Amino acid sequence: MTRRLPLALVLLLLLLAGCSSSDSSDDDRPGPDESGAVTSPSASPSASPSAPGPAPGHWQPRPGLAWQWQLTGKLDPSVDVPVYDVDGFHVSRAQVDDLHRRGRKVICYVSTGAWEDFRPDAGRFPASVLGRPNGWEGERWLDVRRTDVLGPLMAKRFDMCREKGFDAVEPDNMDGYANETGFPLTAAHQLAYNRLVARLAHERGLAVGLKNDLDQIPELVGEFDFAVNEQCAEFGECEALGAFTRAGKAVFHVEYDKAPATFCAVARKLGLSSMRKELELGTWRRACP
């Protein structure tokens, strides 16, 4: 015959068991993983939705990666390269997913320094920030001093890139201060704006590239993850991009009017990811061997 314990003793044992279970929760506290980084346990369903999480990581492209840059025409996903740079507005989430399944990293091209009248958000830009034409039909320089206006607009564009699954952003027209924009822009204005662009991308877990703006590379190389350049060989400027490759960061470079034989040797020496493209940036490419 089984003896029953007195009720008071049963309650005491249950109380002690609850304390022991509470003490064992130390095993779920954040601790270092194998790399030494601190990791946190998965949040429980009852965790506060406003609790801050770890800062998102982002892709770090290394020098020498082959790439395809296609901004016009029907997207051809079959080019056997590890990196694609495509128009963020025109390319869908399904197309980005397809490129990922093919083993590609995908860069989201958006203009951050010029207004384009053909974009779906063109009406959100007040006339006060629109400057002179930048040489392309339907485009005008932006007043990058107006970070109060442009910051939220660019944040929305980067949100689009993130929601479509892109790995990185290529922000174009990042050197307005060196052009006739219609605004009295200075190098300091451009530095402040470019740093804002980099921060907005990183906050969304996206890598970000510095487009052209060679004169400010020394100040910005530490804040951008790669560079995108047009025609540095034609203008004798490629040496400046060596600051990125020496820092272990990719430089995605194109020429339009020069044969690969005239620039590939310099590209290899500097570790640039170089190719020749046609100006409309369709599917055709000829990469350095």
C-alpha positions in Angstrom: 0.0 0.0 0.0 1.4 3.4 -1.1 1.7 5.9 1.7 0.5 9.4 1.0 2.7 12.3 2.0 1.1 14.9 4.2 -0.3 17.9 2.2 2.0 20.4 3.8 5.1 18.4 2.8 3.8 18.1 -0.8 3.4 21.9 -1.1 6.9 22.4 0.3 8.4 20.1 -2.2 6.6 21.8 -5.1 7.9 25.2 -3.9 11.5 24.0 -3.8 11.2 22.5 -7.3 10.0 25.8 -8.7 13.0 27.6 -7.3 15.3 25.1 -8.8 13.8 25.5 -12.2 14.1 29.3 -12.0 17.8 29.0 -11.1 18.5 26.8 -14.2 17.5 29.7 -16.5 21.1 30.9 -16.5 21.7 28.4 -19.4 19.5 30.6 -21.7 21.5 33.8 -21.1 23.4 35.3 -24.0 26.9 33.9 -24.3 29.8 33.9 -26.8 29.5 31.6 -29.8 32.5 29.9 -31.5 33.6 33.1 -33.1 33.6 35.0 -29.8 30.5 37.0 -30.8 27.7 37.3 -28.2 24.6 35.4 -29.2 21.1 35.7 -27.7 18.5 32.9 -27.3 15.4 33.0 -29.5 12.7 35.2 -28.2 9.8 33.5 -26.6 6.2 34.3 -27.9 5.7 36.4 -24.8 8.7 38.6 -25.4 8.0 42.3 -25.9 7.8 43.1 -29.7 9.6 46.4 -29.0 12.7 44.8 -27.5 15.8 45.8 -29.5 17.5 43.0 -31.4 21.1 42.7 -32.6 22.3 45.0 -35.3 21.9 43.3 -38.7 25.0 42.1 -40.5 25.6 42.8 -44.1 27.6 41.4 -47.1 31.2 42.3 -47.4 32.3 41.8 -51.1 36.0 41.1 -51.6 38.2 42.3 -54.4 38.2 40.4 -57.7 34.6 39.3 -57.8 33.2 39.1 -61.3 29.9 40.9 -61.9 27.1 41.8 -64.2 25.6 45.3 -64.4 22.3 45.4 -66.2 20.0 48.4 -65.8 18.0 48.1 -69.1 16.1 45.5 -71.0 14.7 42.1 -69.9 16.8 40.7 -67.1 19.1 37.9 -68.1 19.9 35.9 -65.0 22.1 33.3 -66.8 25.5 35.2 -66.7 27.8 33.0 -64.7 29.1 35.6 -62.2 28.7 35.8 -58.4 27.4 39.4 -58.4 24.5 41.2 -60.2 23.8 44.9 -60.1 20.3 45.7 -61.3 17.6 48.4 -61.1 15.9 48.4 -57.8 12.6 49.6 -59.1 12.4 47.4 -62.2 13.4 44.1 -60.7 10.9 42.1 -58.6 11.3 40.1 -55.4 10.8 37.0 -57.5 13.7 37.9 -59.8 16.0 38.6 -56.8 15.0 35.3 -55.3 15.8 33.6 -58.6 19.3 35.2 -58.7 19.9 34.0 -55.2 18.9 30.5 -56.1 21.5 30.7 -58.8 24.2 31.6 -56.2 24.3 35.4 -56.9 24.6 38.3 -54.6 22.3 41.1 -55.8 22.9 44.9 -55.7 20.0 47.4 -55.8 20.7 50.3 -58.1 18.9 53.5 -57.0 19.7 57.2 -57.6 20.3 59.1 -54.3 21.8 62.3 -55.7 19.5 63.0 -58.7 15.7 63.1 -59.2 14.3 61.0 -62.0 10.9 62.0 -63.4 10.1 58.4 -64.4 10.2 56.8 -60.9 7.0 56.0 -59.1 8.0 58.2 -56.1 9.0 61.2 -58.2 6.0 63.2 -56.9 7.2 63.0 -53.3 10.2 65.3 -54.1 9.4 69.0 -53.5 10.4 71.4 -56.2 12.7 73.2 -53.8 15.2 70.3 -53.8 15.3 69.9 -57.6 18.3 71.5 -59.4 19.7 71.6 -62.8 19.6 68.7 -65.3 22.4 66.2 -64.8 22.8 65.3 -68.5 20.4 62.4 -68.6 16.8 62.8 -69.9 14.3 63.3 -67.1 17.0 63.7 -64.4 17.9 66.7 -62.2 20.4 67.1 -59.4 19.2 67.1 -55.8 20.1 69.5 -53.1 21.9 67.2 -50.8 22.1 69.8 -48.1 18.4 69.1 -47.5 18.9 65.9 -45.5 15.6 66.6 -43.6 13.8 66.0 -46.9 16.0 63.5 -48.7 16.8 61.3 -45.7 13.3 60.0 -45.3 12.8 59.6 -49.1 16.0 57.6 -49.4 15.1 55.5 -46.4 11.9 54.5 -48.2 13.9 53.5 -51.3 16.3 51.4 -49.2 13.3 49.8 -47.5 12.2 48.7 -50.9 15.6 47.2 -51.6 15.5 45.3 -48.3 11.9 44.1 -48.8 12.8 42.7 -52.3 15.7 40.8 -50.7 18.6 42.7 -52.1 22.1 42.2 -50.5 23.4 45.7 -51.2 22.7 49.2 -52.6 24.5 51.1 -55.3 23.5 54.7 -54.7 24.1 56.8 -57.8 25.0 60.4 -58.4 27.0 60.7 -55.2 29.3 63.6 -56.4 26.9 66.5 -57.0 29.2 68.9 -55.3 31.7 68.5 -58.2 29.0 69.3 -60.8 26.9 72.3 -61.8 23.8 71.4 -59.7 22.3 74.8 -59.3 23.0 74.7 -55.6 26.1 76.0 -53.7 27.2 72.5 -52.6 30.5 72.0 -50.9 32.6 68.9 -50.2 31.5 69.0 -46.6 27.8 68.9 -47.7 28.6 65.9 -49.9 30.5 64.1 -47.2 27.6 64.5 -44.7 25.1 63.3 -47.2 27.1 60.3 -48.4 27.6 59.2 -44.8 23.9 59.5 -44.2 23.3 57.2 -47.2 25.8 54.7 -45.9 24.1 54.7 -42.5 20.6 54.3 -43.9 21.8 51.2 -45.9 23.6 49.6 -42.9 20.7 50.2 -40.6 18.7 47.9 -43.0 21.3 45.2 -43.1 22.4 46.2 -46.7 26.0 46.6 -47.9 26.5 49.9 -49.7 28.9 51.1 -52.4 30.5 54.4 -53.1 29.7 55.5 -56.6 32.5 57.5 -58.3 33.3 60.5 -56.0 37.0 59.6 -56.2 38.2 62.8 -54.4 36.4 61.8 -51.2 37.6 58.1 -51.1 40.1 58.8 -48.3 37.3 60.1 -46.0 34.7 57.5 -47.0 36.5 54.2 -47.6 36.0 53.2 -44.0 32.2 53.7 -44.2 31.4 52.0 -47.5 31.7 48.3 -48.2 32.7 48.5 -51.9 33.0 51.0 -54.8 31.3 51.2 -58.2 33.2 53.2 -60.8 32.7 54.3 -64.4 35.6 55.1 -66.7 38.5 55.4 -64.3 40.9 54.1 -66.9 39.6 56.6 -69.5 40.2 59.5 -67.2 43.4 58.1 -65.5 41.8 57.8 -62.1 42.0 54.1 -61.2 44.9 54.4 -58.7 42.6 56.3 -56.3 40.3 53.2 -56.2 43.2 51.1 -54.8 42.3 52.4 -51.4 39.3 50.1 -51.5 41.0 47.0 -52.7 43.9 47.5 -50.2 41.2 47.6 -47.5 39.9 44.2 -48.8 36.8 45.8 -50.4 35.6 45.1 -54.0 35.7 47.8 -56.7 33.2 47.1 -59.5 34.4 49.0 -62.5 33.3 49.5 -66.2 34.7 51.2 -69.2 32.6 52.2 -72.3 35.0 53.4 -74.9 38.2 51.5 -74.2 39.0 48.0 -75.3 39.7 45.6 -72.4 43.3 45.1 -73.6 43.9 48.8 -72.8 42.8 48.7 -69.1 42.7 45.1 -67.9 46.4 45.0 -66.9 45.9 48.0 -64.6 42.7 46.5 -63.3 44.5 43.2 -62.4 47.3 45.1 -60.7 44.8 47.0 -58.5 42.4 44.1 -57.9 39.5 45.8 -59.7 36.5 43.8 -61.0 36.6 45.3 -64.4 34.7 44.9 -67.7 33.6 46.7 -70.8 29.9 47.6 -71.2 27.7 49.5 -73.6 26.5 52.8 -72.3 22.8 51.7 -72.0 23.9 48.9 -69.6 22.0 46.1 -71.2 23.0 42.4 -71.1 26.2 42.7 -73.3 29.5 42.5 -71.3 33.1 41.8 -72.0 35.0 41.1 -68.8 38.7 41.2 -68.2 40.3 37.7 -68.5 
